[in-house]
Amino acid sequence: MRLKVDQKNDALYLRLDESAIVDSEEIKPGVILDYDAKENVVGIEILGLSHRMPIEKMKSVQIETA
C-alpha cells in the first residue's frame, strides 16, 4: 500500500494494490476510484485536497492497524 500527497496537483492518492488499472470512476466530485480487471478497487484519488483539509494536517499521517 502506498500513500502519496501531490502538492503540485493538490491531490492525495492511496494505492491499495499494484494490479494494472483498467478503469476509473469519479464517484463524487474530486473523488476517483481506480479498478483492476476483476473490478476490485486498487486506488483512490482525492483532488482539491487543500480545500478538504488544512495544509498543517497534511504534514502528519496517523496509521492505525488492528
Helices and strands as residue ranges (DSSP letters): E 2-6, E 11-15, E 23-28, E 31-35, E 41-47, H 49-52, H 55-58
